[in-house]
Amino acid sequence: MNSATREPISKVDVAWLRMEQPTNLMMITGVIVLDHAIDFEAFAQVVTNRFLSFRRFRQKAVETARGCWWESDDLFEPSAHIVRTALPGNAGKAELEELVSQLVSTPLDKTKPLWQFHLVENYADGPVVISRVHHCYADGIALVQVLLSLTESDPEKSLQQISPHHWKKKRAAESNIFRRLMAPAREGIDVVGHFSYKMLEEAAQMIREPHVAADYAGVAADLMAELANALLLPDDPPSRFKGRLGVRKNVAWADPIDLEEVKAVGKALGCTVNDVLIAVMTGALHRYLVECGDDPSEITMRATVPVNLRPLEHARELGNHFGLVFLELPVAEENPLARVYRVAEFMRELKDSRQAMMSLGLLAALGMGPASLQKPALELFSRKASTVLTNVPGPQSPLYLAGARIREMMFWVPQTGSVGMGISIISYDGQVFSGLITDNRLVPDPRNVVVNFRREFENLLHLTMLLGPEVETLSPEDAELVHQWIEEE
């Protein structure tokens, strides 16, 4: 292979490439529901012009004895990656969730670039675009940016067919997409949102110039301490959400909730929007356990939460630039108010943590080492969590794809090692969408979990309204007493 047609894969991306196994495929899967029918050829042209302006998506990942490489696919055919399909039967949400479940359980073809778009033309609520991209290409923040680049705020502009060359220049010159992505994050709908600017700058410098890491003696000591703390964490015990995995995944997503109401609850409780949403999903898990006859009070579980370490000026770059932190989920807590306060407390504990930087460095180290060492190392860490939890900011104004307005957005991130569940939250156009991906052996009916998301939020909203301004002064212990009083009344 001519060296001009290949380039080495970064060490962190190598780690994600090697992470794939039959029980956990390394794909980021997205679903976009449109408000009216679109022409397939027009859609395919949008993908060809805009998505493929990123050179990386014309390359395939190749692993050899001498290393891992991005290689140009001389046989590249867009039609192998942009396909049209239809749903059976009533073509309703159940059929769509079944199709997405099949796709997230089916590996991408490793002889080709690892991505695919499916246009479902007969869904009852409008056409659907399903995207699948391997995690080795980029992290969730970067891929949201890439997918947003397929859209416009004007329906006519979203149909404009411009050459890939001109689109690439246009994308490089404009910053509106970046602002659309980041503006909601400034309002608190961030993945974690607790890292200081100084922390991000240090991480950014280490990403750009790995050799300067030696100058950070204090940072190195902190990172070693974080690694030791992570290794000393007890494994998450077996539960309905943690156990032996199979090769089939199931997905489901909840009806959206109003973003302004979520903000109002967060303001009333003195917590972030992120705290509220995580607590609500934790409540949905709690309710599901009760409905299954389990005792949640005996269950402890953690989530691994991605934290963006990408410097803001590099938000458009592909690749993986994030770390992971362990977040306690108070699934045993039955009081909705106390649950929010517990989540907020756990998030504050992570505020000054260097866990994310430690995990990014660990992934890079694993990518440099032999593949045989990666699996046991990742398994060691994956035993300490039961789920992955991702909250991605989305644009808060309507967007259009190939002439049609986007009505809904949803996505799922992959799980690693023995982790068998993924929780996804995304905001778009004033609404919050939540989804779940589960292992079929553990949770064959994720629909019965996500229906509780709205119920739990409405319950929390009701409690907040009942208590009025006094709610902000409550401690978790006070919240328990108030909850008991309301139950008795």
N, C-alpha and C positions, 0 to 999 in steps of 0.2 A: 504494500500500500504506500503510495506517495505521501511523504510526510506533510506535503502542502495540503492534503485533503483530510488530515486528522490532527487532533490536538489532545493533550492529556486532560482527563476529567479531574476536577479538583478533589482533594482528599475527602472532604465532607460529602460531596456528591457521590464519590465511590462508595462510601459507607451506606448511603441510601440505596444505591444500585444493588449492593450485595445483601441488603436487608430482606429482600423478597424471599418468601417461602410459600409453599402451597396453602398454609393456613392463614397467611396474612400477605396479600398482594400489596405492593407499594404504589398504588394509584391514588391520585386526588381526583375525585369524581364530582362533577357539578351538574345541576339541573336548572334550566331557565325556561319558564313558561311564558309564551307570547300571547298577545290579545287577539291576533287574527292570523289567518293563513299567510305564508310567505312562499315565494317561488324558490324551489330547491336550487336551481342554477344560480340565482342571485345570492342565496346563502353561501353556496360553495365558493362563489367568487369573492365574497367578503372574507371568508376564511383564508383563501389563497392569497389575496392581496395583503391582508393585515396580519393574521397569525403567522404566516410564513415570511413576513418581513423580518422576523426573528430567525436568523440563520440557523440557530441551534435546532429548530424543529424540522430541518431537512437532514439532520444528522442522526445516526443510530449509535447506541452505546455498545462498545465492543470490549470484552474482557479477554486479555491474553496473558500468557505467562510473564510477559515483560511489563504488564500494567493495563490500565483501563483507559480507553480512548473514545473521543467523539470522532466518528468517521462519516464523511459525506456518503449518502446513499445514492449510488449511481443509478439505481433502478427506481428511484423515488417516483411514486404515482399518487397525486392527491386523492384520486378516487378510491384508493385503498384505505384512506383515513377519514374521508368525508362521505358518510353513507346515509341513506334514507331508510326508514323502517316504519312499521305500523303495529298497533296493539290489537290483540284479539278481543272477542266478546264485546262487552259494553265500552271498552276503551276508556274506563274510568280510572280513578286514583289507585284502586287496588291493582289493576292491570299495569299501570305505569310503575308502581313501586315494585311489582314483580319483575318487570323488565330491567329496572335499575339494579335490583338485587342480583339478577343474572349477570349483568355486566360487571358489577364490582367483584363478582366471584370468578370472573374469566380473565386470565392473564392476557396482556398485550403481546403482540407478535414481536419477539426479540430480534428477528431478522430485519425489522423495519424500525424507523423512528417510533418511539414509544408514546404515541398519542392517537386519539380518535375522536371524531364528532359524529353523533347520531342525530338526525332530524326525524322526530316522531310526528307524523303529519295528521294523525287522526285522533289525538287525545281529545276527550270530550270538552275540556276547558280551554282548548287552544293548542297550537303546535308547541312542541317541546324540543329544546336542544340539550342533549346529554353530552358532556365532555368528559374524556378520560385522559389524564396526563400523568406519566410516571413521576414520582417524587424526585428522582435523580436530576430532572431538568430544573426544578425550582421549588422553593417553598411556597406556602399558601399566600403570603403577602405579595410575592412577585407574580404568581399565577392569577390572582385577582386583578392585578394591574394589567396583565396581558389580556385577560378576557374582557376587561373594560375597554381595552383598545379596539375591540371589535364593534363597539357601540358608539352612538352619538346622542346628543341631547335633542337633535332635530331629526324627524323621520325621513325627510328628503336626503339629508346629508348621509344618513346611515345606509342609503342605497347607492351612493355615488361609487362608481367603479374607477379607482385610480390605480396607476401602475404600482407594483411593489416598491420601485425605486422612489417614486414621489411620496408614497405613503411613509416610507422609512424616514425621509427627510422631514415630513410633516410631523411624525411622531417625535422625532428628536427635537424639533423646534418648539413644540407646544408643551405647556405644563398644566393644562386644564385637567387632564386625566389624573395627574398626580394630586392636584388639589381636590378633585372629586373623591379620591380614595382617602386622603388623609383628613379632610375636614371633619368627618364624624368622629375620628379618633380624638380630636381635640375636645370633643364633648364628653369623652369618657367611655366611648364604645370601643375600647382597645382590647388587645389580647390580654394584657395584664395592666398596663398603663401605670405601673408603680416605679419604673426605673428612672432615675434622674438623668438629665442631659449629660452630665459628666460621665456617668456610667456608660451611656451609649457611645460617647466619643472615645473612651478607652477601648471599648469592644471594637469600634470601627477601625481604630488604628491597628489593633492586633490582627483584624481581618485583612487589612490592606498590606500591612508590613509585619508578617509573623515573626521576623527576626528581632523586633523590638520587644517581644515578650520577655526577653531576658532582663530588660531594664526594669520590669515591674516586679521587684522582689516582694514587695508587700502584697501585690495582687496574686503572685504565685502562691504565697503562703495561704492567702484566703481561699484560693481555688483548691489547694490541697486539703484544706479544712472542710470545704464543701464536699469534696469527693469522699472524704472519710465519713462525714455525716450521712451522705447518701448511701454509702455501703453499710452503715450501721442501722439504717432504717429497717424495721421488721418487714417481712413480706406481707402483702395483702393476703388475708386468709381466704380460703375457698368460699364462694358464695354463689348465688344465682348469676352473678355477673363475672365470676372469676373461676375458671376451671379448664378442663381439657378442650382444645379447639378442634373444629372440623374444617372443611374446605368450602363451606357454603356460608355466605353472608346475606343478611336481610337488612333492608333500609326502610325507613318511614320518616315522614316529616309532619309537623303539627300545623294546624291552622295558625296564621300569624296573629300577633298581639300588637296593640298600638304602642309605638315608641314613646309618644308623649306621656302616656299613662305610666310606662316604666320609669321614665325620668321623674315624674311626679312622686312615685313611690320612693325612688332613690333619694330624692331631695328631702322628703318627709322623714326618712329613716336616717339621714345623714350618711348614706352609703353611696357608692358609685353604681352606675347602671350595670356594670359588669358584676358587682356583688349581687345585685338583685336577680339577674338572669341566671347566674350559677346556682343561687339558692333555690330558685324556682325549679330548675331542672333537677336539682338534688331532691326537692320535694316530690317531683314526679317519680323518681326512682324509689323513694320511700313508699309512696302510695302503691306502686306496682308490687313491691315486696309484700305489703299487707294483703293486697288482693290475691296474691299467690299463696297466702297462708304462712309466710315466713315472719320471723320476728326481727324487725329492723334494729331493735335495740342491741342486738348481739353482733351487728355487722359493722365493720370499719372498712373504709376504702379510700384510696387516693386516685387522683387524676394527674396525668402528666400534661402540663400546659405549655404550649409553645410561646416563647417570648422573642419578639423581633429584635435582633441585634444589628440590623442593616442600617447604616448611616442614611439619613434622609436623602442626601444627594445621590445615593445609589439605589433608590427604590425601584428603578426600572430594570436593573440588572437581574438576569436569571441566576440560578444557583441557589444554594441553601445557606442562609445567613441567620439562623435562629438557634436558640438554646431551649432547653426544657427545664421546667421546675416541677416539683412534686407539691400538689395542693390537696390538703385534707378535705374530703367532702363529708359534711355532717349528716350522712344518710340516716343515722340512728335518731336524729332529732325530729320530733313530731310537731313541734311548735313552729309555724311559718316565720314568725317574727324572730324568734331566737335563732332560727336557721340562717337568716340573713346576717345577723350579728356575728354568728360563728364564722361564716364565710368571710365577712369583712375583717375579722380578727386574723384569720389565717392569711389573708391577702396582705395585711399590714406586716405580718412576720416575714413575708417574702420581699418586702419593699427594698431592703438594703442587702438582699441576698445576692451572692455571685453564683448561684446554682446554674443559671442559664449560660454564663461564660464557661463554667466548668464543663457542662455537657457538650457545648460546641467544640471545645478543645478535645474532649474525649472522642467525639465523632471523627475529628480530623486525625487523631492518633490511630483510631481503628482503621480509617481509610488508608493510612500509610502501612499498616501491618498486614500480615497474611490473612486471607479470608477465614482460615480455620480458627483464628482467635476471636473474630468478630462475633460469631453467633453465641458462644458461651458468655462473653462480656455483656452483650445486649440482653441476654436472657436473665443475667444477674440483676440488671436494672428493671427489666419489664416485670419481674415477679413482685416488685414493690408497688405496682399500680394496677387498677382494674379497668381503667378507661383512659382514653385521650380526650381532652376537652379543648376545643378551639372556638374562639370568638373573633370573627373577622369583620372589620368595618366595611360597609357598603355605601354607595352614593345615596344621598337623600333627596334627589330629584329624579323624575322619570327618565329612563334611557330607552333607546330604540335600537333594534338589531334587524338589519335587512328590511327596514321599513315598518316593522311591527313594534309596538310598545311592550316592554318587559313588565309582566305582572308579578312574577314571583321569582325568587332566587333561592337556591339551596346547594349545599356542597357537603362532601364527606371526606375526611382525611384518613389515611391508612393507619393501622395499628401495628405495633412492632412486637416481636417475641411472643410472649404468652398473653399479651393484652388482647381481649376479644371484643371490646366495645369502644365506639367513638361517638362523642357528643359534639355537634356542630351548631353554632349560632351565628347568624348573619343579619344585619339590618339593611333595609333598602326602602327608599321612598316612604319613610314614616312608619314602617312596620318592622317587626322583629320576627324572623323565621328560625325555627329550631328543628333539628333532625337528629336521627340516631341510626347508627350502623351497629349490628350485633352479630355474634356468631350463632348460627342456627342451632347448635347443640346446647347453647346456654340460654339464649333468649330468642325463641323462634317467632315471637309475636311482638316486635318493637312497636307496632301500631298501638298496642295496649299500654305502652309506656308514654308515648308522645301525646296521646289524648289527654294525659294528666297535666301536661305543661300548661295549657290554658286554664284548667281547673285550679291548679296551684297558684297561678298568678292572680286569678280572680279572687281566690280566698285571701291572698296576701293584700290585694287592693282593698277588699272589704274590711279587713282588720285595720288597715292604715286609716281608712276613712272613719271608722268607728271611734278610733282613739284621737283623731284630730291632731292638733299641734303638740300634744303631750307625748306623742309617740317617739319624737326625736330624743327625748331625755331618758328613755328606758334603757336599762341594762338588760343583758340576756336573762338574768334571774327575774327581773321585773316583768319581762316579756312573757316568761313562763306563767307567772301569777295572773297576768292579764288574760292570757289564753285560756287558763283554767276557768276564770271568772266568766268569760264570754261563752265557753262551752256549757257552763252550768246555767247561764241565763237563757 
